[in-house]
């Protein structure tokens, strides 16, 4: 399970399992990555729920 985050100048991919972890990134500043990490952590339950709806079973 993972989520992609897109910013103005780049993007990042975060693994959600077994724990939230930055998988890769391109073009984002450390500040943007930190903010993205915070947002993924803050919205983890919503992201997991959306993943399960999109990929049932």
N, CA, C and O atoms as a Tripos MOL2 file, in Angstrom:
@<TRIPOS>MOLECULE
protein
  228   227    57     0     0
PROTEIN
NO_CHARGES

@<TRIPOS>ATOM
      1 N           0.8530   -1.1600    0.0000 N.3       1 UNK1
      2 CA          0.0000    0.0000    0.0000 C.3       1 UNK1
      3 C           0.9090    1.2350    0.0000 C.2       1 UNK1
      4 O           1.8460    1.3300    0.7930 O.2       1 UNK1
      5 N           0.6180    2.1700   -0.8960 N.am      2 UNK2
      6 CA          1.4230    3.3810   -0.9880 C.3       2 UNK2
      7 C           0.5610    4.5510   -1.4610 C.2       2 UNK2
      8 O          -0.5840    4.3730   -1.8750 O.2       2 UNK2
      9 N           1.1330    5.7350   -1.3910 N.am      3 UNK3
     10 CA          0.4470    6.9270   -1.8650 C.3       3 UNK3
     11 C           1.4750    7.8210   -2.5660 C.2       3 UNK3
     12 O           2.6250    7.9280   -2.1410 O.2       3 UNK3
     13 N           1.0290    8.4550   -3.6440 N.am      4 UNK4
     14 CA          1.8660    9.4120   -4.3690 C.3       4 UNK4
     15 C           1.4440   10.8170   -3.9630 C.2       4 UNK4
     16 O           0.2570   11.1060   -3.8150 O.2       4 UNK4
     17 N           2.4270   11.6770   -3.7880 N.am      5 UNK5
     18 CA          2.1850   13.0720   -3.4170 C.3       5 UNK5
     19 C           2.8210   13.9370   -4.4970 C.2       5 UNK5
     20 O           3.9850   13.7440   -4.8480 O.2       5 UNK5
     21 N           2.0610   14.8820   -5.0190 N.am      6 UNK6
     22 CA          2.5940   15.7440   -6.0670 C.3       6 UNK6
     23 C           2.6030   17.1850   -5.6010 C.2       6 UNK6
     24 O           1.6260   17.6770   -5.0380 O.2       6 UNK6
     25 N           3.7190   17.8560   -5.8430 N.am      7 UNK7
     26 CA          3.8670   19.2680   -5.5320 C.3       7 UNK7
     27 C           4.0950   20.0380   -6.8150 C.2       7 UNK7
     28 O           4.0800   19.4590   -7.9010 O.2       7 UNK7
     29 N           4.3060   21.3370   -6.7020 N.am      8 UNK8
     30 CA          4.5270   22.1680   -7.8830 C.3       8 UNK8
     31 C           5.7810   21.7590   -8.6430 C.2       8 UNK8
     32 O           5.7990   21.7840   -9.8730 O.2       8 UNK8
     33 N           6.8170   21.3870   -7.9250 N.am      9 UNK9
     34 CA          8.1090   21.1370   -8.5560 C.3       9 UNK9
     35 C           8.5450   19.6790   -8.5560 C.2       9 UNK9
     36 O           9.6470   19.3660   -9.0070 O.2       9 UNK9
     37 N           7.7010   18.7870   -8.0590 N.am     10 UNK10
     38 CA          8.1140   17.3980   -8.0130 C.3      10 UNK10
     39 C           7.0810   16.5020   -7.3810 C.2      10 UNK10
     40 O           5.9170   16.8720   -7.2260 O.2      10 UNK10
     41 N           7.5260   15.3170   -7.0180 N.am     11 UNK11
     42 CA          6.6120   14.3360   -6.4390 C.3      11 UNK11
     43 C           7.3550   13.4010   -5.5010 C.2      11 UNK11
     44 O           8.5850   13.3490   -5.4790 O.2      11 UNK11
     45 N           6.5660   12.6610   -4.7230 N.am     12 UNK12
     46 CA          7.1160   11.6870   -3.7870 C.3      12 UNK12
     47 C           6.1700   10.5000   -3.7000 C.2      12 UNK12
     48 O           4.9820   10.6010   -4.0090 O.2      12 UNK12
     49 N           6.7220    9.3820   -3.2740 N.am     13 UNK13
     50 CA          5.9440    8.1720   -3.0430 C.3      13 UNK13
     51 C           6.2330    7.7310   -1.6190 C.2      13 UNK13
     52 O           7.3870    7.6610   -1.1960 O.2      13 UNK13
     53 N           5.1620    7.4320   -0.8820 N.am     14 UNK14
     54 CA          5.2910    6.9710    0.4970 C.3      14 UNK14
     55 C           4.6830    5.5860    0.6190 C.2      14 UNK14
     56 O           3.5590    5.3520    0.1750 O.2      14 UNK14
     57 N           5.4330    4.6600    1.2290 N.am     15 UNK15
     58 CA          4.8850    3.3690    1.6180 C.3      15 UNK15
     59 C           4.0470    3.5970    2.8600 C.2      15 UNK15
     60 O           4.3990    4.4140    3.7110 O.2      15 UNK15
     61 N           2.9450    2.8800    2.9680 N.am     16 UNK16
     62 CA          2.0980    2.9550    4.1620 C.3      16 UNK16
     63 C           2.2760    1.7330    5.0500 C.2      16 UNK16
     64 O           1.8780    1.7470    6.2140 O.2      16 UNK16
     65 N           2.8660    0.6860    4.5130 N.am     17 UNK17
     66 CA          3.0550   -0.5440    5.2720 C.3      17 UNK17
     67 C           4.4800   -1.0370    5.1230 C.2      17 UNK17
     68 O           5.0300   -0.9370    4.0260 O.2      17 UNK17
     69 N           5.0920   -1.5490    6.1340 N.am     18 UNK18
     70 CA          4.4940   -1.7660    7.4430 C.3      18 UNK18
     71 C           4.3350   -0.4750    8.2390 C.2      18 UNK18
     72 O           3.5050   -0.4040    9.1450 O.2      18 UNK18
     73 N           5.1280    0.5520    7.9050 N.am     19 UNK19
     74 CA          4.9750    1.8730    8.5180 C.3      19 UNK19
     75 C           5.1160    2.9170    7.4260 C.2      19 UNK19
     76 O           5.6110    2.6140    6.3400 O.2      19 UNK19
     77 N           4.6890    4.1330    7.6970 N.am     20 UNK20
     78 CA          4.8240    5.2100    6.7290 C.3      20 UNK20
     79 C           6.3070    5.5030    6.5270 C.2      20 UNK20
     80 O           7.0420    5.7720    7.4780 O.2      20 UNK20
     81 N           6.7280    5.4450    5.2600 N.am     21 UNK21
     82 CA          8.1380    5.6400    4.9380 C.3      21 UNK21
     83 C           8.2550    6.2320    3.5370 C.2      21 UNK21
     84 O           7.5540    5.8090    2.6180 O.2      21 UNK21
     85 N           9.1300    7.1990    3.3790 N.am     22 UNK22
     86 CA          9.3850    7.7840    2.0720 C.3      22 UNK22
     87 C          10.0720    6.7460    1.1890 C.2      22 UNK22
     88 O          11.1370    6.2370    1.5380 O.2      22 UNK22
     89 N           9.4650    6.4340    0.0500 N.am     23 UNK23
     90 CA         10.0300    5.4480   -0.8700 C.3      23 UNK23
     91 C          10.9580    6.1220   -1.8700 C.2      23 UNK23
     92 O          12.0600    5.6410   -2.1330 O.2      23 UNK23
     93 N          10.5040    7.2300   -2.4200 N.am     24 UNK24
     94 CA         11.3070    7.9670   -3.3970 C.3      24 UNK24
     95 C          10.7440    9.3630   -3.5570 C.2      24 UNK24
     96 O           9.5960    9.6330   -3.2030 O.2      24 UNK24
     97 N          11.5680   10.2420   -4.0940 N.am     25 UNK25
     98 CA         11.1040   11.6010   -4.3600 C.3      25 UNK25
     99 C          11.9600   12.2250   -5.4450 C.2      25 UNK25
    100 O          13.0970   11.8140   -5.6770 O.2      25 UNK25
    101 N          11.3970   13.2200   -6.1000 N.am     26 UNK26
    102 CA         12.1230   13.9550   -7.1360 C.3      26 UNK26
    103 C          11.6160   15.3870   -7.1680 C.2      26 UNK26
    104 O          10.4130   15.6270   -7.2750 O.2      26 UNK26
    105 N          12.5280   16.3260   -7.0750 N.am     27 UNK27
    106 CA         12.1860   17.7320   -7.2420 C.3      27 UNK27
    107 C          11.5970   18.4390   -6.0450 C.2      27 UNK27
    108 O          11.3380   19.6390   -6.1260 O.2      27 UNK27
    109 N          11.3720   17.7590   -4.9450 N.am     28 UNK28
    110 CA         10.7940   18.3920   -3.7700 C.3      28 UNK28
    111 C          11.8950   18.7840   -2.7880 C.2      28 UNK28
    112 O          12.8860   18.0710   -2.6300 O.2      28 UNK28
    113 N          11.7080   19.9150   -2.1370 N.am     29 UNK29
    114 CA         12.6550   20.3530   -1.1190 C.3      29 UNK29
    115 C          12.4560   19.5380    0.1570 C.2      29 UNK29
    116 O          11.4470   18.8510    0.3190 O.2      29 UNK29
    117 N          13.4260   19.6260    1.0530 N.am     30 UNK30
    118 CA         13.2850   18.9310    2.3530 C.3      30 UNK30
    119 C          12.0480   19.4150    3.0860 C.2      30 UNK30
    120 O          11.3470   18.6300    3.7240 O.2      30 UNK30
    121 N          11.7840   20.6930    2.9950 N.am     31 UNK31
    122 CA         10.6040   21.2600    3.6490 C.3      31 UNK31
    123 C           9.3200   20.6630    3.0690 C.2      31 UNK31
    124 O           8.4050   20.3080    3.8120 O.2      31 UNK31
    125 N           9.2570   20.5550    1.7410 N.am     32 UNK32
    126 CA          8.0720   19.9750    1.1020 C.3      32 UNK32
    127 C           7.9130   18.5000    1.4730 C.2      32 UNK32
    128 O           6.7950   18.0330    1.6860 O.2      32 UNK32
    129 N           9.0170   17.7710    1.5510 N.am     33 UNK33
    130 CA          8.9610   16.3600    1.9380 C.3      33 UNK33
    131 C           8.4790   16.2360    3.3810 C.2      33 UNK33
    132 O           7.6690   15.3640    3.6970 O.2      33 UNK33
    133 N           8.9740   17.1020    4.2440 N.am     34 UNK34
    134 CA          8.5310   17.0790    5.6500 C.3      34 UNK34
    135 C           7.0370   17.3680    5.7580 C.2      34 UNK34
    136 O           6.3250   16.7230    6.5280 O.2      34 UNK34
    137 N           6.5750   18.3350    4.9880 N.am     35 UNK35
    138 CA          5.1480   18.6790    5.0050 C.3      35 UNK35
    139 C           4.3210   17.5210    4.4450 C.2      35 UNK35
    140 O           3.2670   17.1930    4.9900 O.2      35 UNK35
    141 N           4.7840   16.9080    3.3750 N.am     36 UNK36
    142 CA          4.0730   15.7720    2.7960 C.3      36 UNK36
    143 C           4.0150   14.6160    3.7860 C.2      36 UNK36
    144 O           2.9770   13.9700    3.9300 O.2      36 UNK36
    145 N           5.1140   14.3590    4.4590 N.am     37 UNK37
    146 CA          5.1540   13.2910    5.4670 C.3      37 UNK37
    147 C           4.1320   13.5630    6.5570 C.2      37 UNK37
    148 O           3.3850   12.6710    6.9580 O.2      37 UNK37
    149 N           4.1040   14.7900    7.0310 N.am     38 UNK38
    150 CA          3.1500   15.1710    8.0750 C.3      38 UNK38
    151 C           1.7160   14.9610    7.5990 C.2      38 UNK38
    152 O           0.8860   14.4430    8.3470 O.2      38 UNK38
    153 N           1.4210   15.3560    6.3710 N.am     39 UNK39
    154 CA          0.0670   15.2150    5.8410 C.3      39 UNK39
    155 C          -0.3230   13.7480    5.6580 C.2      39 UNK39
    156 O          -1.4560   13.3650    5.9500 O.2      39 UNK39
    157 N           0.5990   12.9390    5.1810 N.am     40 UNK40
    158 CA          0.3160   11.5000    5.0270 C.3      40 UNK40
    159 C           0.0350   10.8820    6.3950 C.2      40 UNK40
    160 O          -0.8990   10.0950    6.5450 O.2      40 UNK40
    161 N           0.8380   11.2390    7.3850 N.am     41 UNK41
    162 CA          0.6200   10.7130    8.7410 C.3      41 UNK41
    163 C          -0.7210   11.1820    9.2920 C.2      41 UNK41
    164 O          -1.4550   10.4070    9.9050 O.2      41 UNK41
    165 N          -1.0320   12.4430    9.0730 N.am     42 UNK42
    166 CA         -2.2710   13.0300    9.5980 C.3      42 UNK42
    167 C          -3.5070   12.4010    8.9580 C.2      42 UNK42
    168 O          -4.5450   12.2740    9.6060 O.2      42 UNK42
    169 N          -3.3990   12.0110    7.6970 N.am     43 UNK43
    170 CA         -4.5510   11.4980    6.9490 C.3      43 UNK43
    171 C          -4.4310   10.0060    6.6300 C.2      43 UNK43
    172 O          -5.0850    9.5020    5.7170 O.2      43 UNK43
    173 N          -3.6020    9.3210    7.3790 N.am     44 UNK44
    174 CA         -3.3330    7.9070    7.1190 C.3      44 UNK44
    175 C          -4.6080    7.0680    7.0370 C.2      44 UNK44
    176 O          -4.7520    6.2590    6.1200 O.2      44 UNK44
    177 N          -5.5170    7.2440    7.9610 N.am     45 UNK45
    178 CA         -6.7450    6.4310    7.9620 C.3      45 UNK45
    179 C          -7.5930    6.6960    6.7260 C.2      45 UNK45
    180 O          -8.1470    5.7630    6.1470 O.2      45 UNK45
    181 N          -7.7010    7.9500    6.3170 N.am     46 UNK46
    182 CA         -8.4640    8.2890    5.1100 C.3      46 UNK46
    183 C          -7.8090    7.6930    3.8640 C.2      46 UNK46
    184 O          -8.4970    7.1900    2.9760 O.2      46 UNK46
    185 N          -6.4820    7.7520    3.8040 N.am     47 UNK47
    186 CA         -5.7520    7.2090    2.6570 C.3      47 UNK47
    187 C          -5.9440    5.7000    2.5870 C.2      47 UNK47
    188 O          -6.1980    5.1560    1.5130 O.2      47 UNK47
    189 N          -5.8250    5.0260    3.7160 N.am     48 UNK48
    190 CA         -6.0200    3.5720    3.7510 C.3      48 UNK48
    191 C          -7.4450    3.1960    3.3260 C.2      48 UNK48
    192 O          -7.6430    2.2280    2.5910 O.2      48 UNK48
    193 N          -8.4180    3.9530    3.7840 N.am     49 UNK49
    194 CA         -9.8110    3.6910    3.4260 C.3      49 UNK49
    195 C         -10.0250    3.8760    1.9210 C.2      49 UNK49
    196 O         -10.6870    3.0570    1.2840 O.2      49 UNK49
    197 N          -9.4750    4.9340    1.3600 N.am     50 UNK50
    198 CA         -9.6050    5.1830   -0.0810 C.3      50 UNK50
    199 C          -8.9120    4.0820   -0.8790 C.2      50 UNK50
    200 O          -9.4150    3.6570   -1.9190 O.2      50 UNK50
    201 N          -7.7590    3.6190   -0.3950 N.am     51 UNK51
    202 CA         -7.0300    2.5310   -1.0690 C.3      51 UNK51
    203 C          -7.9060    1.2830   -1.1150 C.2      51 UNK51
    204 O          -8.0330    0.6420   -2.1580 O.2      51 UNK51
    205 N          -8.5050    0.9450    0.0170 N.am     52 UNK52
    206 CA         -9.3340   -0.2720    0.0940 C.3      52 UNK52
    207 C         -10.5640   -0.1780   -0.8090 C.2      52 UNK52
    208 O         -10.9930   -1.1800   -1.3800 O.2      52 UNK52
    209 N         -11.1280    1.0170   -0.9390 N.am     53 UNK53
    210 CA        -12.2660    1.2020   -1.8370 C.3      53 UNK53
    211 C         -11.8370    1.0720   -3.3010 C.2      53 UNK53
    212 O         -12.5700    0.5220   -4.1230 O.2      53 UNK53
    213 N         -10.6490    1.5800   -3.6180 N.am     54 UNK54
    214 CA        -10.1520    1.5600   -4.9880 C.3      54 UNK54
    215 C          -9.6430    0.1640   -5.3810 C.2      54 UNK54
    216 O          -9.7690   -0.2510   -6.5330 O.2      54 UNK54
    217 N          -9.0700   -0.5470   -4.4070 N.am     55 UNK55
    218 CA         -8.5250   -1.8870   -4.6380 C.3      55 UNK55
    219 C          -9.2020   -2.8890   -3.6970 C.2      55 UNK55
    220 O          -8.5680   -3.3730   -2.7590 O.2      55 UNK55
    221 N         -10.4830   -3.2080   -3.9350 N.am     56 UNK56
    222 CA        -11.1820   -4.1350   -3.0310 C.3      56 UNK56
    223 C         -10.5950   -5.5500   -3.1180 C.2      56 UNK56
    224 O         -10.0480   -5.9780   -4.1340 O.2      56 UNK56
    225 N         -10.7470   -6.2440   -1.9880 N.am     57 UNK57
    226 CA        -10.3260   -7.6460   -1.9590 C.3      57 UNK57
    227 C          -8.9210   -7.7750   -1.6590 C.2      57 UNK57
    228 O          -8.4030   -8.8900   -1.5960 O.2      57 UNK57
@<TRIPOS>BOND
     1     1     2 1
     2     2     3 1
     3     3     4 2
     4     3     5 am
     5     5     6 1
     6     6     7 1
     7     7     8 2
     8     7     9 am
     9     9    10 1
    10    10    11 1
    11    11    12 2
    12    11    13 am
    13    13    14 1
    14    14    15 1
    15    15    16 2
    16    15    17 am
    17    17    18 1
    18    18    19 1
    19    19    20 2
    20    19    21 am
    21    21    22 1
    22    22    23 1
    23    23    24 2
    24    23    25 am
    25    25    26 1
    26    26    27 1
    27    27    28 2
    28    27    29 am
    29    29    30 1
    30    30    31 1
    31    31    32 2
    32    31    33 am
    33    33    34 1
    34    34    35 1
    35    35    36 2
    36    35    37 am
    37    37    38 1
    38    38    39 1
    39    39    40 2
    40    39    41 am
    41    41    42 1
    42    42    43 1
    43    43    44 2
    44    43    45 am
    45    45    46 1
    46    46    47 1
    47    47    48 2
    48    47    49 am
    49    49    50 1
    50    50    51 1
    51    51    52 2
    52    51    53 am
    53    53    54 1
    54    54    55 1
    55    55    56 2
    56    55    57 am
    57    57    58 1
    58    58    59 1
    59    59    60 2
    60    59    61 am
    61    61    62 1
    62    62    63 1
    63    63    64 2
    64    63    65 am
    65    65    66 1
    66    66    67 1
    67    67    68 2
    68    67    69 am
    69    69    70 1
    70    70    71 1
    71    71    72 2
    72    71    73 am
    73    73    74 1
    74    74    75 1
    75    75    76 2
    76    75    77 am
    77    77    78 1
    78    78    79 1
    79    79    80 2
    80    79    81 am
    81    81    82 1
    82    82    83 1
    83    83    84 2
    84    83    85 am
    85    85    86 1
    86    86    87 1
    87    87    88 2
    88    87    89 am
    89    89    90 1
    90    90    91 1
    91    91    92 2
    92    91    93 am
    93    93    94 1
    94    94    95 1
    95    95    96 2
    96    95    97 am
    97    97    98 1
    98    98    99 1
    99    99   100 2
   100    99   101 am
   101   101   102 1
   102   102   103 1
   103   103   104 2
   104   103   105 am
   105   105   106 1
   106   106   107 1
   107   107   108 2
   108   107   109 am
   109   109   110 1
   110   110   111 1
   111   111   112 2
   112   111   113 am
   113   113   114 1
   114   114   115 1
   115   115   116 2
   116   115   117 am
   117   117   118 1
   118   118   119 1
   119   119   120 2
   120   119   121 am
   121   121   122 1
   122   122   123 1
   123   123   124 2
   124   123   125 am
   125   125   126 1
   126   126   127 1
   127   127   128 2
   128   127   129 am
   129   129   130 1
   130   130   131 1
   131   131   132 2
   132   131   133 am
   133   133   134 1
   134   134   135 1
   135   135   136 2
   136   135   137 am
   137   137   138 1
   138   138   139 1
   139   139   140 2
   140   139   141 am
   141   141   142 1
   142   142   143 1
   143   143   144 2
   144   143   145 am
   145   145   146 1
   146   146   147 1
   147   147   148 2
   148   147   149 am
   149   149   150 1
   150   150   151 1
   151   151   152 2
   152   151   153 am
   153   153   154 1
   154   154   155 1
   155   155   156 2
   156   155   157 am
   157   157   158 1
   158   158   159 1
   159   159   160 2
   160   159   161 am
   161   161   162 1
   162   162   163 1
   163   163   164 2
   164   163   165 am
   165   165   166 1
   166   166   167 1
   167   167   168 2
   168   167   169 am
   169   169   170 1
   170   170   171 1
   171   171   172 2
   172   171   173 am
   173   173   174 1
   174   174   175 1
   175   175   176 2
   176   175   177 am
   177   177   178 1
   178   178   179 1
   179   179   180 2
   180   179   181 am
   181   181   182 1
   182   182   183 1
   183   183   184 2
   184   183   185 am
   185   185   186 1
   186   186   187 1
   187   187   188 2
   188   187   189 am
   189   189   190 1
   190   190   191 1
   191   191   192 2
   192   191   193 am
   193   193   194 1
   194   194   195 1
   195   195   196 2
   196   195   197 am
   197   197   198 1
   198   198   199 1
   199   199   200 2
   200   199   201 am
   201   201   202 1
   202   202   203 1
   203   203   204 2
   204   203   205 am
   205   205   206 1
   206   206   207 1
   207   207   208 2
   208   207   209 am
   209   209   210 1
   210   210   211 1
   211   211   212 2
   212   211   213 am
   213   213   214 1
   214   214   215 1
   215   215   216 2
   216   215   217 am
   217   217   218 1
   218   218   219 1
   219   219   220 2
   220   219   221 am
   221   221   222 1
   222   222   223 1
   223   223   224 2
   224   223   225 am
   225   225   226 1
   226   226   227 1
   227   227   228 2
@<TRIPOS>SUBSTRUCTURE
     1 UNK1         2 RESIDUE 1 A UNK
     2 UNK2         6 RESIDUE 1 A UNK
     3 UNK3        10 RESIDUE 1 A UNK
     4 UNK4        14 RESIDUE 1 A UNK
     5 UNK5        18 RESIDUE 1 A UNK
     6 UNK6        22 RESIDUE 1 A UNK
     7 UNK7        26 RESIDUE 1 A UNK
     8 UNK8        30 RESIDUE 1 A UNK
     9 UNK9        34 RESIDUE 1 A UNK
    10 UNK10       38 RESIDUE 1 A UNK
    11 UNK11       42 RESIDUE 1 A UNK
    12 UNK12       46 RESIDUE 1 A UNK
    13 UNK13       50 RESIDUE 1 A UNK
    14 UNK14       54 RESIDUE 1 A UNK
    15 UNK15       58 RESIDUE 1 A UNK
    16 UNK16       62 RESIDUE 1 A UNK
    17 UNK17       66 RESIDUE 1 A UNK
    18 UNK18       70 RESIDUE 1 A UNK
    19 UNK19       74 RESIDUE 1 A UNK
    20 UNK20       78 RESIDUE 1 A UNK
    21 UNK21       82 RESIDUE 1 A UNK
    22 UNK22       86 RESIDUE 1 A UNK
    23 UNK23       90 RESIDUE 1 A UNK
    24 UNK24       94 RESIDUE 1 A UNK
    25 UNK25       98 RESIDUE 1 A UNK
    26 UNK26      102 RESIDUE 1 A UNK
    27 UNK27      106 RESIDUE 1 A UNK
    28 UNK28      110 RESIDUE 1 A UNK
    29 UNK29      114 RESIDUE 1 A UNK
    30 UNK30      118 RESIDUE 1 A UNK
    31 UNK31      122 RESIDUE 1 A UNK
    32 UNK32      126 RESIDUE 1 A UNK
    33 UNK33      130 RESIDUE 1 A UNK
    34 UNK34      134 RESIDUE 1 A UNK
    35 UNK35      138 RESIDUE 1 A UNK
    36 UNK36      142 RESIDUE 1 A UNK
    37 UNK37      146 RESIDUE 1 A UNK
    38 UNK38      150 RESIDUE 1 A UNK
    39 UNK39      154 RESIDUE 1 A UNK
    40 UNK40      158 RESIDUE 1 A UNK
    41 UNK41      162 RESIDUE 1 A UNK
    42 UNK42      166 RESIDUE 1 A UNK
    43 UNK43      170 RESIDUE 1 A UNK
    44 UNK44      174 RESIDUE 1 A UNK
    45 UNK45      178 RESIDUE 1 A UNK
    46 UNK46      182 RESIDUE 1 A UNK
    47 UNK47      186 RESIDUE 1 A UNK
    48 UNK48      190 RESIDUE 1 A UNK
    49 UNK49      194 RESIDUE 1 A UNK
    50 UNK50      198 RESIDUE 1 A UNK
    51 UNK51      202 RESIDUE 1 A UNK
    52 UNK52      206 RESIDUE 1 A UNK
    53 UNK53      210 RESIDUE 1 A UNK
    54 UNK54      214 RESIDUE 1 A UNK
    55 UNK55      218 RESIDUE 1 A UNK
    56 UNK56      222 RESIDUE 1 A UNK
    57 UNK57      226 RESIDUE 1 A UNK
